[in-house]
Amino acid sequence: MNSVPNKQLVYVVEDSLSSGALYCSYLEQAGYSTQHFTNGHSALLGVKEQMPDVVLQDVCLPDISGLEVLSFINRQENPAPVVIITANSSIDVAVDAMRLGGFDFIEKPFSKDRLLTSIASAVDQHQADIATVPTAVQGTPSTSKIITGVSEYFVGDSLAMSTVFRLLDSAAKSKASVFVTGESGTGKEVCAFSLHKASARHDGPFIAINCAAIPADLFESEIFGHEKGAFSGAVSQRKGAAEMAAGGTLFLDELCEMDLNLQAKLLRFLQTGTFSRVGGQTVLHSDIRIVCATNRDPAREVGEGRFREDLYYRLNVIPVQLPPLRERGADIMLLAEHFLAEKTKANDKHFRGFTPEVKSMIMQHDWPGNIRELQNVIENVVVINDGELVSVEMMPSLAPVLSKAPAKPAAVVLSNSVPSFGSVSSPTGAGMQGIRPLWIVEKEAIEYAIEQCGDNIPLAAACLGVSASTIYRKKKSWDSGGEG
């Protein structure tokens, strides 16, 4: 079939003549132009001759792997998005295809609506991708909205985050589900929102659901909605998150908290794109992209039977691991300065920076609460205080009582001001009395600093000029009988 002007061209790569004809029929009824290829090599020739708007491709072909076709397409200029067709038995192959740059995958058997929804989303993404090509290449000025990269929603340029940015920028061009993992406070929702805004769905809704904050008996209603009278208290019809997110992105935070029964319903929704409200019989359809997150190890949750394996593989198409703040190096101060400027402006204060002592404390603190903890600390300082520079006295959460900290803790163990810790026999025998093992001197100095700092290990570490992780490591060694 030849392309018709003003119609999006879809290549259907399917070795079954009957299935291919059926898919083409569905698409042509919806206004698309189609061309059917029954093997991979003919599809490659078709792509070289003309790049379509979308490719609908079976992963199992008689001559070459569907992954080879996908890879070839993605090496071309302005490649078309590829929607993968797969049977249940080849779901792992489909997941691999998504990681190689596939746009979406649909499992056989699928409905006409499921097919058309995926193709329409792929067309939108292709048009958005074309809109980002420089106007000098396109030849005419573009009035389309330029989609920017995900990094504009983050502060920081550490190597750890650069890796994340590259992965997210690639994922934004796909409809593939993204599974974000990381400690609490590392920015998982910011990650999901950045994906949404960088995708072709940026004009659609972004709906966020915290799975840990919803009672189990209300969970299904929150996700899929309910009809009037469906249960006690259901006084009116209510749309759920899946329905409200139509055309956009649904973010499921703390996904591993979801009940197993609801996991099965979520899996069916992802496979078919259809659902029913609680208490209703009408089958509804919603085109959404799923981004989910957890601070647990999802693979371990699967192994211990708390999370469905099939749902895990369906959602974990593009895994993204966000690094903890303590592993982001100079990003810590960049974030602190960003929050200080932001909160200073919001509260009409006059801060313009931090003292060197506070910078040292910020960099050496372990930040177990990650970015959220840092933001809260800075906001607390700005709300309660004012001035040009944030001083140690303004950081009560990191320095409980400044006056308790020894001014020169490193010299404490060498001066007569140190309390007596008792005598220790010299390992070298007679004539060397008074010389004590270095690890004991170090241990006593660290313990003294911790005591003087009110048991605040990060503050003691800052005063000693070492990292808090060093002290934690040495204490663990001492507790186990070692010498640090």
MILUM-497759 format. One record per residue (C-alpha): residue in one letter; x, y, z. Coordinates in pm, whole numbers, padded with zeros to 5 digits, always signed. Example, Ala and Ser with C-alpha at 12.3 -4.5 7.8 and 13.67 -1.06 7.14 Angstrom:
2
a+01230-00450+00780s+01367-00106+00714
This chain:
484
m+00000+00000+00000n+00133+00341-00086s+00149+00640+00141v-00141+00881+00119p-00059+01256+00152n-00129+01410+00495k-00156+01066+00654q+00092+00919+00898l+00272+00620+00750v+00294+00306+00962y+00513+00009+00866v+00373-00320+00993v+00646-00585+01022e+00462-00913+01087d+00538-01252+00929s+00175-01367+00959l-00018-01253+00651s-00354-01268+00827s-00237-01083+01141g-00056-00821+00937a-00362-00762+00721l-00578-00725+01033y-00344-00468+01189c-00329-00273+00864s-00708-00276+00844y-00739-00135+01197l-00488+00138+01121e-00635+00238+00785q-00982+00265+00937a-00829+00511+01184g-00683+00722+00903y-00327+00594+00880s-00143+00482+00569t+00022+00141+00604q+00272-00089+00442h+00306-00455+00543f+00641-00639+00551t+00657-01012+00621n+01029-01033+00704g+01308-00824+00848h+01516-00770+00537s+01229-00624+00337a+01152-00393+00633l+01514-00271+00631l+01488-00188+00261g+01161-00004+00323v+01316+00203+00600k+01615+00294+00379e+01378+00408+00104q+01147+00606+00332m+01136+00651+00709p+00777+00602+00827d+00613+00781+01118v+00585+00460+01323v+00696+00098+01293l+00476-00179+01435q+00709-00474+01463d+00688-00835+01574v+01000-00945+01762c+00999-01294+01607l+01072-01280+01234p+01162-01565+00995d+01494-01425+00871i+01656-01188+01121s+01581-01084+01477g+01337-00803+01533l+01605-00649+01755e+01827-00610+01448v+01552-00418+01270l+01505-00199+01578s+01878-00128+01604f+01898-00040+01234i+01606+00203+01260n+01756+00376+01564r+02082+00434+01377q+01905+00641+01110e+01851+01016+01113n+01519+01104+01283p+01431+00739+01349a+01068+00635+01375p+00944+00509+01712v+00902+00132+01716v+00606-00040+01884i+00695-00400+01966i+00445-00687+01926t+00512-00988+02144a+00356-01308+02268n+00361-01384+02641s+00635-01641+02588s+00871-01377+02449i+00808-01103+02704d+01176-01102+02804v+01272-01031+02442a+01026-00742+02435v+01178-00596+02748d+01522-00616+02586a+01381-00439+02282m+01250-00156+02499r+01590-00115+02659l+01739-00089+02309g+01513+00204+02227g+01168+00059+02152f+00880+00297+02218d+00618+00058+02358f+00526-00309+02354i+00188-00475+02335e+00118-00840+02403k-00085-01074+02185p-00377-01094+02179f-00448-00721+02196s-00754-00513+02114k-00797-00263+01835d-00813+00020+02091r-00487-00091+02253l-00315-00090+01914l-00449+00250+01807t-00363+00409+02141s-00003+00295+02124i+00036+00405+01761a-00114+00748+01835s+00129+00798+02126a+00419+00694+01905v+00314+00944+01634d+00300+01222+01896q+00650+01130+02016h+00788+01124+01660q+00643+01469+01589a+00791+01599+01916d+01131+01455+01821i+01118+01624+01481a+01029+01953+01652t+01360+01942+01842v+01571+01923+01524p+01752+02258+01464t+01566+02481+01220a+01873+02500+00993v+01838+02129+00931q+01465+02140+00880g+01490+02435+00643t+01197+02629+00791p+01143+02782+01133s+00955+02563+01375t+00672+02691+01591s+00650+02364+01784k+00744+02358+02149i+01104+02250+02196i+01136+01968+02446t+01433+02017+02676g+01636+01751+02852v+01556+01613+03194s+01863+01776+03354e+01689+02114+03375y+01481+01977+03664f+01787+01873+03866v+02065+02067+04037g+02409+01911+04001d+02654+01785+03745s+02836+01503+03923l+02945+01197+03729a+02683+00986+03909m+02405+01219+03796s+02541+01256+03441t+02483+00884+03397v+02127+00923+03525f+02063+01218+03291r+02171+01022+02984l+01945+00732+03075l+01646+00957+03145d+01690+01153+02823s+01677+00825+02629a+01379+00699+02828a+01185+01022+02768k+01158+00938+02397s+00987+00609+02476k+00661+00506+02633a+00841+00229+02819s+00771+00193+03190v+01048+00329+03410f+01129+00187+03755v+01313+00438+03974t+01492+00311+04283g+01686+00496+04549e+01688+00592+04914s+01414+00815+05056g+01467+01178+04967t+01686+01124+04658g+01437+01289+04420k+01238+01003+04271e+00928+01216+04208v+01140+01490+04048c+01282+01217+03826a+00933+01103+03722f+00816+01460+03657s+01124+01537+03446l+01052+01230+03233h+00696+01349+03185k+00795+01703+03085a+01064+01582+02843s+00827+01341+02665a+00560+01392+02400r+00310+01379+02689h+00432+01704+02845d+00096+01876+02784g-00095+01590+02950p-00157+01545+03324f+00104+01422+03570i-00069+01227+03848a+00133+01109+04149i+00012+00843+04393n+00195+00745+04711c+00114+00377+04751a+00229+00377+05115a-00012+00655+05215i-00338+00495+05097p-00532+00244+05313a-00548-00101+05150d-00929-00101+05133l-00931+00227+04937f-00642+00151+04707e-00837+00009+04414s-01074+00306+04425e-00782+00549+04424i-00627+00384+04117f-00936+00292+03914g-01213+00505+04066h-01558+00395+04183e-01924+00425+04099k-02183+00583+04325g-02292+00333+04591a-02002+00094+04525f-01928+00086+04898s-02019+00267+05218g-01930+00632+05175a-01926+00626+04794v-02189+00902+04761s-02092+00991+04404q-01899+00864+04108r-01525+00926+04132k-01252+00902+03872g-00936+00719+03972a-00573+00808+03902a-00558+00585+03592e-00848+00774+03437m-00729+01121+03540a-00382+01054+03397a-00516+00974+03048g-00281+01117+02787g-00015+01179+03049t+00191+01004+03314l+00094+00810+03626f+00363+00805+03894l+00330+00528+04153d+00562+00603+04445e+00653+00334+04701l+00509+00073+04465c+00629-00221+04673e+00368-00125+04936m+00089-00223+04696d-00131-00518+04792l-00073-00835+04587n-00439-00848+04479l-00419-00498+04336q-00087-00580+04171a-00272-00837+03959k-00527-00576+03851l-00255-00325+03772l-00080-00586+03557r-00398-00653+03361f-00445-00279+03307l-00089-00246+03176q-00139-00539+02939t-00476-00432+02799g-00502-00062+02872t-00854-00124+03005f-01012-00120+03350s-01343-00079+03530r-01430+00144+03822v-01507-00027+04152g-01875-00125+04145g-01903-00062+03772q-01942-00284+03467t-01835-00042+03195v-01492-00118+03049l-01288+00202+03026h-00967+00275+02840s-00682+00504+02939d-00359+00579+02755i-00097+00648+03022r+00272+00607+03083i+00368+00439+03410v+00666+00557+03613c+00706+00383+03947a+00948+00414+04237t+01051+00243+04559n+01317+00280+04826r+01327-00098+04866d+01510-00357+04658p+01234-00470+04418a+01421-00789+04320r+01437-00889+04686e+01066-00811+04728v+00996-01048+04437g+01218-01317+04586e+01039-01294+04921g+00695-01316+04762r+00577-00962+04836f+00583-00841+04476r+00462-01018+04163e+00742-01129+03934d+00541-01073+03614l+00451-00720+03722y+00814-00650+03812y+00935-00746+03464r+00654-00548+03304l+00746-00232+03497n+01124-00271+03516v+01179-00209+03147i+01407+00089+03208p+01557+00077+03558v+01696+00403+03700q+01901+00404+04022l+01929+00745+04188p+02249+00788+04393p+02228+00900+04757l+02331+01257+04824r+02650+01153+05007e+02780+01002+04680r+02724+01316+04471g+03036+01509+04580a+03028+01879+04491d+02657+01853+04407i+02592+01876+04781m+02708+02237+04801l+02540+02324+04471l+02211+02199+04614a+02267+02377+04946e+02333+02706+04766h+02031+02651+04543f+01801+02591+04840l+01950+02886+05029a+01881+03123+04738e+01533+02979+04689k+01431+02998+05057t+01596+03338+05106k+01386+03485+04826a+01067+03315+04944n+01111+03442+05302d+01243+03789+05212k+01574+03735+05393h+01929+03846+05308f+02146+03534+05302r+02406+03511+05026g+02617+03213+05134f+02772+02996+05405t+03075+03039+05631p+03368+02803+05558e+03291+02612+05878v+02932+02549+05770k+03045+02442+05422s+03274+02187+05586m+02991+02058+05803i+02756+02029+05506m+03010+01839+05299q+03102+01599+05579h+02750+01522+05699d+02622+01184+05574w+02272+01318+05492p+02075+01000+05565g+01759+01185+05459n+01930+01290+05134i+01805+01594+04939r+01487+01621+05144e+01688+01647+05466l+01921+01910+05318q+01628+02116+05197n+01458+02101+05537v+01779+02201+05719i+01831+02503+05493e+01467+02609+05519n+01483+02586+05899v+01792+02810+05904v+01638+03071+05675v+01303+03088+05852i+01450+03127+06201n+01756+03344+06124d+01874+03627+05903g+02207+03767+05795e+02453+03755+05509l+02623+03424+05585v+02488+03109+05748s+02704+03038+06054v+02749+02724+06263e+02528+02872+06537m+02239+02875+06288m+02267+02502+06219p+02119+02340+06533s+02032+02017+06356l+02397+01965+06262a+02561+02139+06561p+02349+02098+06879v+02561+02333+07094l+02854+02512+06934s+03021+02587+07266k+03048+02217+07346a+03273+02149+07048p+03645+02154+07133a+03828+02437+06957k+04129+02221+06872p+04024+01858+06911a+04327+01725+06725a+04558+01863+06994v+04350+01737+07283v+04515+01398+07311l+04862+01552+07324s+04795+01808+07594n+04769+01789+07968s+04407+01908+07944v+04293+01566+07833p+04134+01363+08113s+04338+01061+08224f+04251+00752+08025g+04469+00517+08236s+04806+00367+08159v+04873+00124+07879s+05175-00104+07869s+05420-00043+07591p+05436-00325+07337t+05810-00269+07300g+05901-00357+07657a+06088-00174+07935g+06232+00171+07892m+05948+00288+07666q+05687+00373+07928g+05449+00655+07829i+05434+00564+07460r+05089+00428+07382p+04961+00253+07069l+04846+00504+06809w+04509+00336+06755i+04427+00380+07125v+04525+00747+07117e+04308+00790+06807k+04018+00605+06966e+04032+00819+07279a+04051+01140+07074i+03747+01043+06867e+03544+00934+07170y+03634+01258+07349a+03528+01464+07047i+03198+01278+07021e+03130+01336+07390q+03210+01708+07366c+02983+01740+07061g+02684+01595+07240d+02710+01255+07069n+02673+01421+06729i+02912+01213+06517p+02892+01430+06200l+02979+01740+06406a+03263+01558+06581a+03393+01449+06241a+03383+01809+06116c+03578+01925+06421l+03837+01649+06376g+03872+01717+06005v+03763+01370+05891s+03448+01234+05729a+03166+01095+05939s+03190+00767+05749t+03548+00729+05874i+03433+00750+06235y+03145+00508+06174r+03388+00261+06018k+03637+00287+06304k+03367+00250+06569k+03243-00065+06394s+03595-00205+06397w+03644-00121+06765d+03311-00279+06857s+03422-00601+06686g+03755-00606+06870g+03972-00457+06596e+04209-00163+06604g+04020+00065+06362
